[in-house]
Amino acid sequence: MIENNPIETENPISETPINSPIAEKESIIETDMPKSSRLSRKASNKSKQTIILSILAIVGIIFLLFRYGLPIISDAVFLFGKVTSSPSENEEKVNEEFVPIPRLNSLPKATKDESVKVTGRTISGLNIEIYLNGDLVDEVSSNESGGFESVVELTNGENLIKAKAKKNETTSDYSNTVSITVKKEGPELTIETPADGGQISGGNPIEVKGKTDPDSSVIVNEFKAIVNSRGEWSYFLTLNGGDNDIKVSSTDAAGNLTEKAIRVHYSQ
């Protein structure tokens, strides 16, 4: 009788016991490698985002520089730094106020008026202190676009105007200084040649010349004369036969007018 003995089979390739050191090591490698790769990809993406943001910020700053000027640029740089800085840096700066220096627009060199409107630009939401010859004379607020204006009462002679921006307890440095001179009297005006009542013959046209204040404009019989930096003026005027009236006017930078007239007799 044939006995049914169990068929012996070859042992399969042994697997590493689950609790063996080798298995634990393999488990650690399988677990950590994907996480490390993910962290590496995140770091790479974050680095790319930082580079892209930096490039966009530089382009934006250059655009704002040409479009709005330095005060807006200063504000943009501050905001960008605040966004990109670490939380610890933001905590250190939480109590600091950024106040850019305002910019005053130019004024006429001179005026005969007793007051002038001063305008300028900064960022919105600031208090602007206006100074005349070193004294605080007005305080206004910048509007939503950063503009501001103030009417300043002037004194005779030269007036130096500058401004400061203020927010809470922080004040900026002084702005640029603009100058305007108050003149209420007309410019000096002389006619050196020809002499009043003179008898002229021969060459024609003749040179009419004299002196006035520098930066003044001179008109001779409705024609504009040449005026140099010393106030010396001249114009070659064609005369008619007989009596000729020569009218000369000088207007300074403040708009004050001085007029003079002479009469000469011309014969060939």
Residue pairs with C-beta under 8 A, 6 or more apart in sequence:
16 22
16 23
16 26
17 23
50 84
53 84
57 80
60 76
61 73
61 76
61 77
61 80
64 72
64 73
64 76
65 73
68 121
68 146
69 103
69 121
70 100
70 101
70 103
71 100
71 101
71 102
71 103
71 121
71 122
71 123
71 146
72 123
72 146
74 98
74 100
74 101
75 98
75 100
75 123
78 98
82 90
82 93
85 93
96 170
97 167
97 168
97 169
97 170
98 170
99 126
99 165
99 166
99 167
99 170
99 171
99 172
100 122
100 123
100 165
100 172
101 122
101 165
101 172
101 173
101 174
101 175
102 120
102 121
102 122
102 126
102 128
102 142
102 148
102 163
102 164
102 165
102 172
102 175
103 120
103 121
103 122
103 175
103 176
104 118
104 119
104 120
104 161
104 162
104 163
104 175
104 176
104 177
104 178
105 118
105 119
105 120
105 121
105 178
106 178
107 116
107 118
107 161
107 178
107 179
107 180
108 116
108 180
108 253
108 254
109 179
109 180
109 181
109 215
109 253
110 180
110 181
110 182
110 183
110 215
110 252
110 253
110 254
111 154
111 180
111 181
111 182
111 183
111 254
111 255
112 182
112 183
112 184
112 254
112 255
112 256
113 154
113 182
114 153
114 154
114 182
115 151
115 152
115 153
115 154
116 151
116 152
116 154
116 159
116 180
117 149
117 150
117 151
117 152
118 130
118 149
118 150
118 151
118 152
118 161
118 163
118 178
119 147
119 148
119 149
120 128
120 147
120 148
120 149
120 163
120 175
121 142
121 146
121 147
121 148
122 128
122 142
122 146
122 148
122 165
123 142
123 146
124 142
124 143
124 144
124 145
124 146
125 141
125 142
125 167
126 141
126 142
126 165
126 166
126 167
127 139
127 140
127 141
127 165
127 166
127 167
128 139
128 140
128 141
128 142
128 148
128 150
128 163
128 164
128 165
128 166
129 136
129 138
129 139
129 163
129 164
129 165
129 166
129 171
130 136
130 137
130 138
130 139
130 140
130 150
130 152
130 161
130 163
131 137
131 161
131 162
131 163
131 164
131 174
132 152
132 153
132 154
132 155
132 159
132 160
132 161
133 155
133 159
133 160
134 160
137 152
137 153
138 150
138 151
138 152
140 148
140 149
140 150
141 148
142 148
142 165
152 159
152 161
154 180
154 182
155 182
156 182
156 184
157 181
157 182
158 179
158 180
158 181
159 179
159 180
159 181
159 182
160 177
160 178
160 179
161 177
161 178
161 179
161 180
162 174
162 175
162 176
162 177
162 178
163 174
163 175
164 171
164 172
164 173
164 174
164 175
165 171
165 172
165 175
166 172
181 253
181 254
182 254
183 252
183 253
183 254
183 256
184 254
184 256
185 256
186 250
186 252
186 256
186 257
186 258
187 212
187 213
187 216
187 250
187 251
187 252
187 256
187 258
188 211
188 212
188 213
188 231
188 250
188 258
189 210
189 211
189 212
189 218
189 248
189 249
189 250
189 258
189 259
189 260
190 210
190 211
190 212
190 260
191 208
191 209
191 210
191 246
191 248
191 260
191 262
192 209
192 210
192 211
193 207
193 208
193 209
193 210
194 200
194 206
194 208
194 246
194 262
194 264
195 262
195 264
196 262
196 263
196 264
197 262
197 263
197 264
197 265
198 264
198 265
199 264
199 265
199 267
200 206
200 239
200 264
200 265
200 266
200 267
201 266
201 267
201 268
202 268
204 238
204 239
204 266
204 268
205 236
205 237
205 238
205 239
206 236
206 237
206 239
206 266
207 234
207 235
207 236
207 237
208 220
208 225
208 234
208 235
208 236
208 237
208 246
208 248
209 232
209 233
209 234
209 235
210 232
210 233
210 234
210 248
211 230
211 231
211 232
211 233
212 218
212 227
212 231
212 233
212 250
212 258
213 231
213 250
213 252
214 227
214 229
214 230
214 231
215 252
215 253
216 227
216 231
216 250
216 251
216 252
216 253
217 224
217 227
217 250
217 251
218 224
218 225
218 227
218 233
218 235
218 248
218 249
218 250
219 225
219 248
219 249
219 250
219 251
220 235
220 237
220 246
220 247
220 248
221 237
221 246
221 247
223 235
223 237
224 235
225 233
225 234
225 235
225 248
226 233
226 234
226 235
227 233
233 250
237 246
239 264
239 266
240 266
241 266
241 267
241 268
242 265
242 266
242 267
243 263
243 264
243 265
244 263
244 264
244 265
244 266
245 261
245 262
245 263
246 261
246 262
246 263
246 264
247 259
247 260
247 261
248 259
248 260
248 261
249 257
249 258
249 259
249 260
250 257
250 258
250 259
251 257
251 258
